[in-house]
């Protein structure tokens, strides 16, 4: 069973707010249609509904990419113009079922950042598999802005289109799948997300244990209202400058 987080946390607030959405998304109770399990099986006529949902999501994401294309183009130009290296950074992350995939981001660090890993690793401000460094010297000047506003995450819409990620879910980590032990492996029962409970819960101050509890709460209690609330709260968090 999940260990209860402290009173007044984001989970308690989500529980209260979720009731406002339930009447509009009553169909969300059929979770195997809207959020398939790791096996991805859907029985009977529900398979048609799942396919329709998938097509609708794909069309919506394509439209969103078209709307965002001017912003994406400008950011790409700025990244290339302010430091050497490509505009898009691809890194192997652990996804659904523990399988690795290439996750895309706007490059917010210098091109040789991974070669400097051994130098900065001892300065980790987080624990477990998380890495946080208050003044990471590998981050470019524009990279700090991209990270603070989460604009660097926008290329992951392509990962969603490719079926590797979801809009909401546990954040994919850049580690070997075998490093996850025990209950930690259950975070891979759903697709990783662009945003999640980390983003709206003050992730910079969270321990690894808290991060895992949030992930497992999401996996075991998923609902469409929860996804909608997390998306709304993500927008608020970004505008407040608290996404990092």
C-alpha positions as a printed NumPy array, in Angstrom:
array([[  0.   ,   0.   ,   0.   ],
       [  1.114,   3.515,  -0.638],
       [  2.423,   5.491,   2.302],
       [  0.228,   8.543,   2.976],
       [  1.831,  11.906,   2.21 ],
       [  1.579,  14.794,   4.662],
       [ -1.753,  16.589,   5.143],
       [ -2.473,  19.426,   2.731],
       [ -0.292,  17.957,  -0.028],
       [ -1.093,  18.019,  -3.724],
       [ -2.733,  14.578,  -3.605],
       [ -5.289,  15.725,  -1.049],
       [ -6.035,  18.814,  -3.098],
       [ -6.452,  16.747,  -6.25 ],
       [ -8.941,  14.489,  -4.498],
       [-11.071,  17.49 ,  -3.589],
       [-10.945,  19.109,  -7.025],
       [-11.526,  15.893,  -8.944],
       [-15.227,  15.846,  -8.075],
       [-15.79 ,  18.948, -10.211],
       [-14.786,  17.039, -13.335],
       [-16.408,  13.665, -12.731],
       [-19.828,  14.477, -14.17 ],
       [-18.286,  15.656, -17.456],
       [-16.068,  12.61 , -17.834],
       [-18.195,   9.767, -16.51 ],
       [-16.956,   7.561, -19.338],
       [-13.495,   7.714, -17.827],
       [-14.409,   4.816, -15.555],
       [-13.552,   2.466, -18.422],
       [ -9.86 ,   2.837, -17.794],
       [ -8.726,   0.132, -20.193],
       [-10.103,   2.194, -23.079],
       [ -8.618,   5.531, -22.097],
       [ -5.429,   4.371, -20.381],
       [ -4.504,   0.815, -21.508],
       [ -2.444,  -1.31 , -19.152],
       [  1.075,  -2.489, -19.947],
       [ -0.324,  -5.379, -21.937],
       [ -2.369,  -2.908, -23.996],
       [ -5.311,  -5.276, -24.479],
       [ -8.85 ,  -4.038, -24.976],
       [-11.776,  -6.386, -25.235],
       [-14.655,  -6.46 , -27.695],
       [-16.126,  -3.275, -29.126],
       [-14.049,  -1.166, -26.736],
       [-11.159,  -1.647, -29.178],
       [-13.003,   0.547, -31.699],
       [-13.489,   3.247, -29.061],
       [ -9.821,   3.069, -28.109],
       [ -8.825,   3.5  , -31.753],
       [-11.165,   6.489, -32.104],
       [ -9.651,   8.064, -28.988],
       [ -6.177,   7.502, -30.402],
       [ -7.066,   9.138, -33.716],
       [ -8.657,  12.093, -31.935],
       [ -5.575,  12.572, -29.765],
       [ -3.277,  12.379, -32.788],
       [ -5.266,  14.998, -34.692],
       [ -5.34 ,  17.242, -31.641],
       [ -1.579,  16.976, -31.157],
       [ -0.929,  17.697, -34.833],
       [ -3.082,  20.812, -34.587],
       [ -1.237,  21.874, -31.429],
       [  2.13 ,  21.424, -33.154],
       [  0.945,  23.601, -36.04 ],
       [ -0.147,  26.326, -33.609],
       [  3.153,  26.108, -31.727],
       [  5.348,  25.882, -34.849],
       [  6.344,  29.608, -34.86 ],
       [  7.432,  29.368, -31.214],
       [  9.28 ,  26.102, -31.843],
       [ 11.099,  27.621, -34.816],
       [ 12.17 ,  30.71 , -32.865],
       [ 13.388,  28.659, -29.903],
       [ 15.321,  26.348, -32.205],
       [ 17.052,  29.299, -33.862],
       [ 17.918,  30.867, -30.49 ],
       [ 19.363,  27.612, -29.145],
       [ 21.557,  27.199, -32.223],
       [ 22.61 ,  30.859, -32.254],
       [ 23.646,  31.067, -28.594],
       [ 25.754,  27.899, -28.266],
       [ 27.338,  25.251, -30.446],
       [ 25.39 ,  22.076, -31.067],
       [ 21.983,  20.968, -32.354],
       [ 18.728,  22.601, -31.268],
       [ 17.161,  19.262, -30.308],
       [ 18.698,  16.968, -27.72 ],
       [ 17.766,  13.28 , -27.716],
       [ 18.44 ,  11.069, -24.726],
       [ 17.563,   7.478, -23.911],
       [ 14.904,   7.288, -21.188],
       [ 13.014,   4.41 , -19.562],
       [  9.421,   4.14 , -20.761],
       [  6.447,   1.8  , -20.716],
       [  7.356,  -1.719, -19.618],
       [ 10.935,  -0.678, -18.843],
       [ 11.752,  -0.236, -22.524],
       [ 14.108,   2.559, -23.555],
       [ 13.235,   5.206, -26.114],
       [ 14.783,   8.44 , -27.402],
       [ 13.151,  11.387, -25.608],
       [ 13.403,  14.796, -27.292],
       [ 14.027,  18.184, -25.686],
       [ 15.294,  21.556, -26.761],
       [ 18.953,  21.522, -25.808],
       [ 19.359,  23.58 , -22.63 ],
       [ 22.948,  22.561, -21.884],
       [ 26.252,  22.9  , -23.663],
       [ 26.937,  20.186, -26.234],
       [ 29.576,  18.493, -24.046],
       [ 27.332,  18.332, -20.963],
       [ 27.32 ,  14.538, -20.797],
       [ 31.123,  14.471, -20.878],
       [ 31.101,  16.661, -17.746],
       [ 28.816,  14.291, -15.834],
       [ 31.57 ,  12.855, -13.627],
       [ 32.578,  16.381, -12.602],
       [ 29.109,  17.525, -11.512],
       [ 27.706,  14.253, -10.155],
       [ 29.149,  14.739,  -6.618],
       [ 27.241,  18.05 ,  -6.404],
       [ 23.81 ,  16.434,  -6.682],
       [ 21.286,  18.238,  -4.471],
       [ 18.721,  15.425,  -4.826],
       [ 18.831,  11.743,  -3.969],
       [ 18.088,   8.341,  -5.434],
       [ 17.925,   8.451,  -9.227],
       [ 17.105,  12.163,  -9.325],
       [ 19.76 ,  14.716, -10.198],
       [ 19.3  ,  18.375,  -9.247],
       [ 22.008,  21.011,  -9.085],
       [ 21.129,  24.581,  -8.173],
       [ 23.807,  26.231, -10.328],
       [ 24.627,  23.577, -12.905],
       [ 27.505,  25.048, -14.995],
       [ 26.469,  22.938, -17.986],
       [ 23.238,  24.906, -18.535],
       [ 23.396,  27.648, -21.168],
       [ 22.097,  31.161, -20.592],
       [ 19.004,  30.57 , -22.715],
       [ 18.767,  27.1  , -21.22 ],
       [ 17.861,  28.538, -17.805],
       [ 14.909,  30.357, -19.379],
       [ 13.792,  27.283, -21.314],
       [ 13.885,  25.185, -18.169],
       [ 12.129,  27.739, -15.968],
       [  9.265,  27.996, -18.47 ],
       [  9.368,  24.268, -19.425],
       [  9.567,  25.266, -23.104],
       [ 12.438,  22.798, -23.427],
       [  9.883,  19.989, -22.968],
       [  7.707,  20.91 , -25.978],
       [  9.508,  18.585, -28.461],
       [  8.175,  15.697, -26.384],
       [  4.851,  16.235, -28.149],
       [  6.548,  14.258, -30.933],
       [  7.17 ,  11.423, -28.461],
       [  3.449,  11.498, -27.619],
       [  2.568,  11.321, -31.318],
       [  4.873,   8.32 , -31.678],
       [  3.1  ,   6.549, -28.81 ],
       [  6.163,   6.59 , -26.547],
       [  4.81 ,   9.091, -24.018],
       [  1.557,  10.507, -22.721],
       [  0.706,  14.12 , -21.884],
       [  0.53 ,  13.158, -18.192],
       [  2.44 ,  10.458, -16.382],
       [  5.582,   9.669, -14.381],
       [  8.617,  11.484, -15.761],
       [ 10.955,   9.195, -17.735],
       [ 14.424,   8.958, -16.212],
       [ 17.8  ,   8.628, -17.93 ],
       [ 18.884,   5.465, -16.135],
       [ 19.029,   1.752, -16.885],
       [ 15.71 ,  -0.03 , -16.368],
       [ 17.472,  -2.549, -14.137],
       [ 18.239,   0.157, -11.579],
       [ 14.584,   0.29 , -10.54 ],
       [ 13.871,  -2.199,  -7.772],
       [ 10.734,  -3.403,  -5.994],
       [  7.782,  -1.03 ,  -6.135],
       [  9.816,   1.453,  -8.202],
       [  9.267,  -0.786, -11.241],
       [  5.497,  -0.208, -11.075],
       [  5.959,   3.352, -12.359],
       [  6.557,   1.715, -15.765],
       [  3.055,   0.229, -15.914],
       [  1.891,   3.402, -17.713],
       [  3.486,   5.587, -20.343],
       [  5.762,   8.327, -19.048],
       [  4.406,  11.851, -19.316],
       [  5.465,  15.343, -20.335],
       [  4.04 ,  16.555, -17.039],
       [  2.939,  14.854, -13.864],
       [  2.578,  15.11 , -10.123],
       [  6.261,  16.096,  -9.854],
       [  5.681,  19.264, -11.847],
       [  2.879,  20.496,  -9.607],
       [  4.325,  19.359,  -6.281],
       [  7.493,  21.413,  -5.87 ],
       [  9.726,  18.747,  -7.401],
       [ 12.933,  20.684,  -6.741],
       [ 12.43 ,  20.137,  -2.993],
       [ 11.289,  16.509,  -3.132],
       [ 13.22 ,  13.458,  -2.042],
       [ 13.442,  10.328,  -4.167],
       [ 11.021,   8.539,  -1.798],
       [  8.442,  11.323,  -2.19 ],
       [  8.828,  11.22 ,  -5.967],
       [  8.207,   7.47 ,  -6.014],
       [  5.13 ,   7.817,  -3.777],
       [  3.699,  10.412,  -6.154],
       [  4.399,   8.203,  -9.169],
       [  2.791,   5.146,  -7.602],
       [ -0.21 ,   7.146,  -6.439],
       [ -0.747,   8.265, -10.027],
       [ -0.321,   4.744, -11.433],
       [ -2.738,   3.169,  -8.942],
       [ -5.348,   5.94 ,  -8.92 ],
       [ -5.346,   7.189, -12.513],
       [ -8.471,   8.869, -13.836],
       [ -9.181,  11.279, -16.653],
       [-10.233,  14.014, -14.175],
       [ -6.847,  13.665, -12.483],
       [ -5.062,  14.077, -15.828],
       [ -7.099,  17.202, -16.593],
       [ -6.326,  18.677, -13.185],
       [ -2.611,  17.972, -13.532],
       [ -2.574,  19.641, -16.962],
       [ -4.372,  22.717, -15.593],
       [ -2.091,  22.932, -12.587],
       [  0.96 ,  22.536, -14.81 ],
       [ -0.033,  25.648, -16.767],
       [ -0.459,  27.591, -13.5  ],
       [  2.878,  26.313, -12.173],
       [  4.728,  27.292, -15.352],
       [  3.307,  30.815, -15.319],
       [  4.327,  31.153, -11.689],
       [  7.858,  30.116, -12.61 ],
       [  7.823,  27.048, -10.412],
       [  8.174,  24.256, -12.959],
       [ 11.778,  23.571, -11.996]])
